[in-house]
Amino acid sequence: MKLLLKGLIITFLFTACAPHEVYVVKERPTEVVYVRPAPPGPNHIWISGDWVWENGNYRWHEGHWEHRREGMAWREGHWQETSRGWKWIPGHWA
């Protein structure tokens, strides 16, 4: 039992510390323009679309409405320039 527990702890530590993959492109994709639908209710907030890495390229995923989260604010995703090119920083609740 102790050996199993030690194995699980070691596995968790290595996976928790594993670096997240960062995908960089030479040119930033063009800005996507679309019509935002009407909110479904007064307690909703617009979550802007997001660029997701799929099949070797960034692909646009449309935005959507979500219920507001008490005590949190939505931080928009954005492109960040690096020495190797552009990378997408996803939006998130903070």
Helices and strands as residue ranges (DSSP letters): H 2-17, E 24-25, E 44-47, E 50-54, E 57-61, E 64-67, E 74-75, E 78-82, E 85-89, E 92-93
